[in-house]
Amino acid sequence: MTLGSWTKSQPTVSSGDGYWWVAHQDFDNLLEEEFSAPPMLIGTAPPDGTDDDLDYYLEAGTLTRTEEAMFNGKVAGLTHEFIRDGEVDPVVDGEDEPAEIDPVEPSPA
C-alpha cells in the first residue's frame, strides 16, 4: 500500500550548527555503537506529486537488550511520526522501533 511520495534532501539536524555530533570514548578507536543514536530530525518534505506536504519527526529511541542482541548491534531505536500537512493524525508513527543501520564507510581523502 502506497501512502504517497515525498522527498527531502539534506534535512536539517536539530543541533545549533546543523551537524550530528557524536561523543567518543577514544578518538583513535571509534566504535559502531557510538553512532547508534541518530540526531533528531524535524521538518517538512514536499510531495513528489499532488499530495500535501509531509511533516516529519524522527528521534533516537531506546532498544531492549533482546532487540540489541537479535540485530547484533546493527540497529538503532527510532521514534518517528509522519503527518500530512494540515492533518492531526499521523500517516505513520512508531516509538522505539528497531531501525537497521547500514555501515558507514569513511569518505576517501
Secondary structure as GFF3:
##gff-version 3
##sequence-region A 1 109
A	DSSP	three_ten_helix	32	35	.	.	.	ID=ss1
A	DSSP	beta_strand	41	45	.	.	.	ID=ss2
A	DSSP	beta_strand	54	60	.	.	.	ID=ss3
A	DSSP	alpha_helix	65	70	.	.	.	ID=ss4
A	DSSP	beta_strand	75	84	.	.	.	ID=ss5
A	DSSP	beta_strand	92	100	.	.	.	ID=ss6
###
